[in-house]
């Protein structure tokens, strides 16, 4: 028997709790989990068994080096969740057995409260605690009904989501029940399943027919059949970074999930052919929806192109009739062809020129497709003379299409941020919880990290610290008022450093802030990495200068210079006169007026609208004229003496980034005026 180093009980007695974890390529997550287990196990004799499913991300070496008290069992290949857990179960010797996912964090009181619950509830064979998402919301899978015919039907058809408070429609996820009460349920999540040894020995291991998903439902079903009850316990909670192992595999998660449901139904509801048909249909439609979801921008672009193309065709016909041939009409037989064939030619031409991409809207490729389509259409009319009604309509159409088809893409990019990839997203505003050395070190690392979060300040553990400055970072509030700090400061990320706050406190804060639309991240040992729902960020990356900065590329320089001239000219003609009149009437210069009054310098080529704060010195890695605005102006939290915003801009410069910065500049200047 392995006895962990942090237990306070002596001797070689049988452990109270055996913790079994199946790991697959989640190195950073399991490190944080083991640290939280260490804190939660004080006063309890435990054994920790990790079954590794052939990870290749350094997990095995990490566990061997940093956590010698863990019993590590390494598989030569990925055996799946159920089979790997069974290997661990055969090694477990504890009075209670906990099956725990590697991408979780437990509170200091979690094990203590769960053991106390079992001791006070004799009919409990298995229990799970409250599972939270990283935004503090409840993870629905932590209390479930069995996927019988009706429950499966309502889930597949979406009725359970439409009527979450209905006892009739919400049987699968039991959303009609109060999450802050403890009660018996059909099943709990495999992310946290605690059971008595007696129940395990009577029920047996996982059914290895299930590779992933479904095996937890099956085990809960057999626990119930054996005469025990399965409970949802609300008095303690953990955080679950759902699906991390699946992200690191090549599994089709949707298909595996529904296949598991199908196996479960076939095993226990074998007579329900109708339900089997529903499940098979669900697999097909969910995969279809997933396929379309990944390419929604493609389908949307095709649909909008069809609409705008035919609207432009109507415009071309109307213009030709009104100003050229008032009595001319398209023959009735030609109407179906006119509004189908040309647009189909354009769509096919666009496909060939890869206009439609799942992650971006291309303006230049669209214009290229219009030009190519013009030659195709004029060639077709040569062979099909019965449909060559008017060259004038064709000319008006193809002179107008670059405006309409490229125009809606520009609007979508600027106003809805659709299809903007490969550029730069503005950095999230972050607050770090803690005021100690580790918190300050983390803040400094994030400031140095290219594209890292903007640090709004530190959140102290005491109210009296508010307003202090520690190594240049302001303490903007305390954990007692963290919700108010988030709202008033516009915080988008809250980062916890391990050591200053207990896991109880961290998870409590996450739960309390569930409605604040904030992303929470937790650092690993010595602030070397952060884990969040969406990613693992390494903070000690080597910073390298790159030679090919966008701002120095010939095409970018031409586009930027042309844009500067045209935009400045437009503003001076159509906006500046109104600003000048307002200045005369009010008798004062606004900051916005002063900014626009510098645009003649842009026309003379002295400065650029967007650019670095100072002229580039010889030998610096970026090029370009000084800007009237830039990251240095819009990123108000950045050190004013730092050159990082200028280098960052030079590397990523493009026309859409310039427009984004100009938009933010105008908004800031008008708000300050």
GIWO-V912939 format. One record per backbone hydrogen bond with DSSP energy under -1.0 kcal/mol. CO is the residue of the C=O (numbers start at 0). NH is the residue of the N-H. Records with the same first field share a line. If there is no record, write none. Layout:
CO->NH / NH
This chain:
14->94
15->95
16->46
17->97
18->48
19->99
20->50
22->52
25->29
26->30
27->31
28->32
29->33
30->34
31->35
32->36
33->37
34->38
35->39
36->40
40->43
44->15 / 16
45->3
46->18
47->70
48->20
49->72
50->22
51->53 / 74
57->61
58->62
59->63
60->64
61->65
62->66
66->69
70->49
72->51
79->83
80->84
81->85
82->86
83->87
84->88
85->89
87->90 / 91
94->196
95->17
96->194
97->19
98->192
102->240
104->238
106->109
108->112
109->113
110->114
111->115
112->116
113->117
114->118
115->119
120->123
122->228
124->195
125->230
126->193
127->232
129->237
130->138
131->239
132->135
136->132
138->141
139->142
143->186
145->147
147->151
148->152
149->153
150->154
151->155
152->156
153->158 / 159
157->161
158->162
162->165
165->169
169->173
171->144
173->176
177->180
182->231
186->143
188->191
190->100
192->98
193->126
194->96
195->199
196->200
197->201
198->202
199->203
206->209
210->80
213->217
214->218
215->219
216->220
217->221
218->222
219->223
220->224
221->225
222->227
223->226
228->124 / 125
229->184
230->127
231->182
235->129
237->131
238->104
239->241
240->243
242->246
245->248
250->252
251->255
252->256
253->257
254->258
255->259
256->260
257->261
258->262
259->263
260->264
261->265
262->266
263->267
264->268
268->271
270->272
271->275
272->276
273->277
274->278
275->279
276->280
277->281
278->282
279->283
280->284
281->285
282->286
283->287
284->288
285->289
286->290
287->291
288->292
289->293
292->295
294->298
295->299
296->300
297->301
298->302
299->303
300->304
301->305
302->306
303->307
304->308
305->309
306->310
307->311
308->312
309->313
310->314
311->315
312->316
313->317
314->318
315->319
316->320
317->321
318->322
319->323 / 324
324->327
330->333
333->337
334->338
336->339 / 340
339->343
340->344
341->345
342->346
343->347
344->348
345->349
346->350
347->351
348->352
349->354
350->353
362->366
363->367
364->368
365->369
366->370
367->371
368->372
369->373
370->374
371->375
372->376
373->377
374->378
375->379
376->380
379->383
383->386
384->387
386->388
389->393
390->394
391->395
392->396
393->397
394->398
395->399
396->400
399->403
400->404
402->406
403->407
405->409
406->410
407->411
408->412
409->413
410->414
411->417
418->360
427->453
428->491 / 492
429->455
430->494
431->458
435->439
436->440
437->441
438->442
439->443
440->444
441->445
442->446
443->447
444->448
448->451
453->429
456->431
457->475
458->433
459->478
461->464
462->465
464->467
467->474
469->472
472->469
473->457
474->466
476->459
477->480
478->481
480->484
481->485
482->486
483->487
484->488
485->490
491->518
492->430
493->520
494->432
495->522
501->505
502->506
503->507
504->508
505->509
506->510
507->511
508->512
510->513
512->515
518->493
520->495
521->530
523->526
524->527
527->538
528->523
529->536
530->521
534->531
536->529
546->548
548->551
549->552
552->556
553->557
554->558
555->559
556->560
557->561
558->562
559->563
560->564
561->565
562->566
563->567
564->568
565->569
566->570
567->571
568->572
569->573
570->574 / 575
574->578
575->579
576->580
577->581
578->582
579->583
580->584
581->585
582->586
589->593
590->594
591->595
592->596
594->597
595->598
597->600
598->602
599->603
600->605
601->604
607->627
608->628
611->626
616->619
625->607
628->610
629->632 / 633
630->634
633->635
634->637
638->641
642->646
643->647
644->648
645->649
646->650
647->651
648->652
649->550
650->549
653->657
654->658
655->659
656->660
657->661
658->662
659->663
660->664
661->665
662->666
663->667
664->668
665->669
666->670
667->671
668->672
